Amino acid sequence: MADERYILVLNGPNLNMLGIREPEIYGRLTLAQLNEMLEESFPELLHFEQYNGEGEIVTAIQRAGIDPACKGIVLNAGAYTHYSYAIADAIAAVPAPVVEVHISNVHAREEFRSRSVIAPVCAGTIAGFGVIGYTIAIQAIDSLVMNSSAAPVQADNKSSAQ
């Protein structure tokens, strides 16, 4: 019997513009191509969502984060990373582990990009490895879930992996 559990890959604002927006920073791969690449690597494990609106991202985190079938969430919150306390609160409220991902090295760019208000409530952060960061995040969630003795990671334990 196949494992019915899944990992949500949740992309925030402007990630729908991958391949078009600043390809020298984010690459030429489109979001559809990225999702296809990940699906090939992790067949039948991933669900994909992308929203430009903060409220939609919060709702997606809440929905998946309390779903017992959800192993965890890979989140590229885009610019919301730097100021969305609503997204941080949603992450803190759910038992599913969340791994923050950034395609570019946010610490090597403008100063405002180096601060993440969601990092303290995430299981970990991966930045600067291009789209391969998504693969690393998926593997990290799988490892977290396997090492947790089938118990979900609680919000107060999320930052211990950092």
For each residue, the residues with C-beta under 8 A, 3 or more apart:
1:
2: 44
3: 45
4: 69
5: 45 69 70 71
6: 45 46 47 69 70 71
7: 42 45 46 47 70 71 72 73 74 138 141 142
8: 46 47 48 49 60 64 70 72 73 74
9: 35 38 46 47 48 49 73 74 134 138
10: 49 50 51 57 60 61 64 73 74 75 76
11: 15 16 31 48 49 50 51 76 78
12: 15 50 51 52 57 75 76 77 78 79 80 81
13: 51 52 53 78 79 80
14: 17 21 52 78 79
15: 11 12 18 31 50 76 78
16: 11 31 50 52
17: 14 20 21 31
18: 15 21 26 27 29 30 31 34
19: 23 26 27 28 29 30 31 33
20: 17 23 30
21: 14 17 18 26
22: 25 26
23: 19 20 26 27 28
24:
25: 22 103 104 109
26: 18 19 21 22 23 103 104
27: 18 19 23 103 130 131
28: 19 23
29: 18 19 33 34 37 131
30: 18 19 20 33 34
31: 11 15 16 17 18 19 34 35 50
32: 35 36
33: 19 29 30 36 37
34: 18 29 30 31 37 38 131 134
35: 9 31 32 38 39 46 48
36: 32 33 39 40
37: 29 33 34 40 41 131
38: 9 34 35 41 42 46 48 134 135 138
39: 35 36 42 43 46 48
40: 36 37 43
41: 37 38 135 138
42: 7 38 39 45 46 138
43: 39 40
44: 2
45: 3 5 6 7 42 138
46: 6 7 8 9 35 38 39 42 138
47: 6 7 8 9 64
48: 8 9 11 35 38 39
49: 8 9 10 11 60
50: 10 11 12 15 16 31
51: 10 11 12 13 56 57 60
52: 12 13 14 16 56
53: 13 56 57
54: 57 58 80 84 86 87
55: 58 59 86
56: 51 52 53 59 60
57: 10 12 51 53 54 60 61 77 80 84 87 90
58: 54 55 61 62 86 87 90
59: 55 56 62 63
60: 8 10 49 51 56 57 63 64
61: 10 57 58 64 65 73 75 87 90 91 94 98
62: 58 59 65 66 90 93 94
63: 59 60 66 67
64: 8 10 47 60 61 67 70 73 94 96
65: 61 62 70 73 90 91 93 94 95 96 98
66: 62 63 94 95 96
67: 63 64 70 96
68:
69: 4 5 6
70: 5 6 7 8 64 65 67 73 96
71: 5 6 7 96 97 141 142 145
72: 7 8 96 97 98 99 123 141 144 145 153
73: 7 8 9 10 61 64 65 70 96 97 98 99 141
74: 7 8 9 10 98 99 101 134 137 138 141
75: 10 12 61 91 98 99 100 101 118 122
76: 10 11 12 15 100 101 102 103 134
77: 12 57 80 81 84 87 100 118
78: 11 12 13 14 15 81
79: 12 13 14 82 83
80: 12 13 54 57 77 83 84 87 118
81: 12 77 78 84 100 102 106 113 116 117 118
82: 79 112 113 115 116 117
83: 79 80 117
84: 54 57 77 80 81 87 88 117 118
85: 88 89 117
86: 54 55 58 89 90
87: 54 57 58 61 77 80 84 90 91 118
88: 84 85 91 92 117 118 120 121
89: 85 86 92 93
90: 57 58 61 62 65 86 87 93 94
91: 61 65 75 87 88 94 98 118 121 122 155 158
92: 88 89 121 155 158
93: 62 65 89 90 155
94: 61 62 64 65 66 90 91 98 155
95: 65 66 152 153 154 155
96: 64 65 66 67 70 71 72 73 152 153
97: 71 72 73 122 123 141 144 145 152 153 158
98: 61 65 72 73 74 75 91 94 118 121 122 123 158
99: 72 73 74 75 122 123 124 125 126 137 140 141
100: 75 76 77 81 116 118 119 122 124 125 126 127
101: 74 75 76 125 126 127 133 134 137
102: 76 81 105 106 125 126 127 128 133
103: 25 26 27 76 130 131 133
104: 25 26 108 109 127 128
105: 102 108 109 127 128
106: 81 102 109 113 114 116 127 128
107: 113 114 127 128
108: 104 105 128
109: 25 104 105 106 113 114
110: 113
111: 114
112: 82 115
113: 81 82 106 107 109 110
114: 106 107 109 111
115: 82 112
116: 81 82 100 106 119 125
117: 81 82 83 84 85 88 120
118: 75 77 80 81 84 87 88 91 98 100 121 122
119: 100 116 122 125 162
120: 88 117 159 162
121: 88 91 92 98 118 155 158 159
122: 75 91 97 98 99 100 118 119 125 158 159 162
123: 72 97 98 99 140 141 144 153 158 159 161 162
124: 99 100 137 140 161 162
125: 99 100 101 102 116 119 122 162
126: 99 100 101 102 129 133 136 137 140
127: 100 101 102 104 105 106 107 133
128: 102 104 105 106 107 108 133
129: 126 132 133 136
130: 27 103 133
131: 27 29 34 37 103 134 135
132: 129 135 136
133: 101 102 103 126 127 128 129 130 136 137
134: 9 34 38 74 76 101 131 137 138
135: 38 41 131 132 138 139
136: 126 129 132 133 139 140
137: 74 99 101 124 126 133 134 140 141
138: 7 9 38 41 42 45 46 74 134 135 141 142
139: 135 136 142 143
140: 99 123 124 126 136 137 143 144
141: 7 71 72 73 74 97 99 123 137 138 144 145
142: 7 71 138 139 145 146
143: 139 140 146 147
144: 72 97 123 140 141 147 148 153 161
145: 71 72 97 141 142 148 150
146: 142 143
147: 143 144
148: 144 145 151 152 153
149:
150: 145
151: 148
152: 95 96 97 148
153: 72 95 96 97 123 144 148 157 158
154: 95 157 158
155: 91 92 93 94 95 121 158
156:
157: 153 154 160
158: 91 92 97 98 121 122 123 153 154 155 161
159: 120 121 122 123 162
160: 157
161: 123 124 144 158
162: 119 120 122 123 124 125 159
